């Protein structure tokens, strides 16, 4: 005990000396221009502290020797988003307010953990920035002697508004969630609006000098894995740490192994674009595998919780909003510190309880498939995002910008160019009102177009339509079915010897809604939400999954998908046009047809509660180009 008191006293002396350094340099370095005598004195103090420092707290050291110096505290179970991978669509039962930790209880526990050796605290949720006293909590945590880092993990909705106050209070690290760069898809993933607020929060963090600004992206197959390249491209000129997180199972998020994109698969995708990417040295207790592309200002990281666990160096403990201590994110074992606090337990009794829980921590969590079968809290009741490192601030300066008008329809432009303009601080023109956008002045057509284009990095909403540029001509036909072998059995065509050519196909479909459903879609008044947005996304996803749906269809690496939906008031119909492009040995007609068909089925599903008298018709190929059989254009 005496050794621990001596260590703390030395830390106070050393800390006060370091704080006089006006440059903000780490305490292990003298200020630029200081005399060498001062540098030698700092070196002597550091050596003395190493030799006389007390052992790390036995209460926070598990049976495998892991020292837990990082504490994550959930401030609330509530959240202003409904992310699909985080909580069930219907929400989760929330703990009554009386059973949640009070501010004083949070600070009491934080003080106890810091005294025992915790040097980092990260505030999580739910969404921590919706707690009214979050700024006060940060300010009071900063007074805890020995606490070096205070971080927050946030969805970014309230960040731009609160960050100046939080920084002044002592916030030193920020992690922001952003799972897509497509505004319409953002609303689909989080089931709420707010894309422009998140972007504004990221910008504000850069402007206030946080470097790197850590951006968390949960990668889910069929949802956003096609945006990896776009996310990485943002690190070229911005101090971002793009952190790609493997999809993890929690109660209610309907986890499926097939939805998980592994770290190695993500790495292979990115390396195809940037083969010169270099791996950075791993820091002690790091949860992330970090990489950097030469010449890029930022970096990228991978959180490999599922495919390659990092349990051997885990130094994290978690306190839930209702006061339970979790020693492992994936474990279902918890102990209530709240109940012992309220029963009047002394600090020594609390330490014994904490020490017993830490001592029971297992060497590693269950395997990937076992985890998905375990009973555990929904993610929202543990933390919104987990296992992410801290970021020290620096002092860059970025000019302000006008955030996206999320629903704005605008001419199609390169997505990379659009993002570059956004980040450089140029204003985005204000979009017209929703009524003007969707209904027009004197026009009964409502246009909605999606792009998923890996060639031009384009993903935006557009009012651009396409029309065949050449007159129709007949398509040469085969005299026999190509998917049947000589004995009449189904067989996949061997395309191994065919040359790679540019392939483009356009297909269409018509959905006759009837007057009632048509009016609701036109005015965006369906209870299920915006039918055109959902159908648009469904069409894009279906094109990418065609080989999974059509048994003998080859998998095609699409370079472009566009789905356009227009309202035809004369027929009370939605006209769908899907365009697909790829370079390869086989065509993309099936991808275009599947896209149009699934988009029409999605419209049916969105509108069937209003009317069962909906007709799907005219699903057909409009045109195709490329390949040995020549081009085709329907009249």
Beta strands, then each sheet from edge to edge (+ up, - down):
strand 1: 70-74
strand 2: 120-124
strand 3: 149-154
strand 4: 173-177
strand 5: 213-219
strand 6: 240-246
strand 7: 278-279
strand 8: 288-292
strand 9: 299-303
strand 10: 316-319
strand 11: 324-326
strand 12: 334-336
strand 13: 447-453
strand 14: 501-512
strand 15: 558-568
strand 16: 573-584
strand 17: 615-625
strand 18: 632-633
sheet 1: 7+ 8- 9+ 6+ 5+ 4+ 3+ 2+ 1+ 10+ 11- 12+
sheet 2: 13+ 15- 16+ 14- 17+ 18-
end
